[in-house]
């Protein structure tokens, strides 16, 4: 994990199958806070778990936007 002094440079993820891209877009659309919260480390405080869940959401929203930009935006 990056510390606060480090910055992440943009990078690309290659998805070579339209079916995989579509299903990933479906996941991005349907997954919710509860799922992300459950996937955080159980030993953390509630506030830390909530913060990590929102970080996960920010990441999956970025993926969803990139997929939508390429035409994978399920309704």
C-alpha positions in Angstrom: 0.0 0.0 0.0 1.2 3.5 -0.8 2.0 5.8 2.1 0.7 9.4 2.1 3.9 10.8 0.7 3.7 8.6 -2.4 1.5 9.2 -5.4 0.1 6.7 -7.7 0.8 7.2 -11.4 -2.1 6.3 -13.7 -1.9 2.8 -15.1 -3.9 0.7 -17.6 -5.7 -2.6 -17.1 -6.2 -4.7 -20.2 -9.5 -6.6 -20.6 -9.3 -8.7 -23.7 -12.9 -10.1 -23.7 -16.0 -8.1 -24.3 -18.0 -10.6 -22.2 -15.5 -10.2 -19.3 -15.7 -6.4 -19.6 -19.5 -6.5 -19.6 -19.7 -8.7 -16.5 -17.2 -6.5 -14.7 -19.3 -3.5 -15.6 -22.3 -5.4 -14.1 -20.4 -6.0 -10.9 -19.4 -2.3 -10.7 -23.0 -1.3 -11.1 -24.4 -3.8 -8.6 -21.9 -4.1 -5.7 -22.7 -2.1 -2.6 -21.2 -0.7 0.5 -22.1 -3.7 2.6 -20.1 -6.0 0.4 -17.0 -3.8 0.6 -17.4 -3.4 4.3 -17.5 -7.1 4.8 -14.3 -7.5 2.8 -12.3 -5.2 5.0 -10.1 -6.5 7.8 -12.3 -7.5 10.7 -9.7 -6.5 13.3 -9.9 -2.8 12.3 -12.1 -0.3 14.1 -15.5 0.4 12.6 -14.3 3.8 11.3 -11.2 2.3 9.7 -13.3 -0.4 8.0 -15.7 2.2 6.8 -12.9 4.3 5.4 -11.4 1.3 3.6 -14.8 0.3 2.2 -15.2 3.8 0.7 -11.7 3.6 -0.8 -12.7 0.3 -2.4 -15.8 2.0 -3.7 -13.8 4.8 -5.2 -11.6 2.3 -7.0 -14.5 0.3 -8.4 -16.2 3.5 -9.5 -13.1 4.5 -11.4 -13.2 1.1 -13.1 -16.9 1.5 -13.9 -16.3 4.9 -15.4 -13.5 3.5 -17.6 -15.7 0.7 -18.7 -18.5 3.1 -19.5 -16.1 5.3 -21.5 -15.5 2.2 -23.7 -19.2 1.4 -24.1 -19.7 -1.1 -21.3 -22.4 0.6 -19.3 -25.2 -1.8 -18.5 -28.6 -0.5 -17.6 
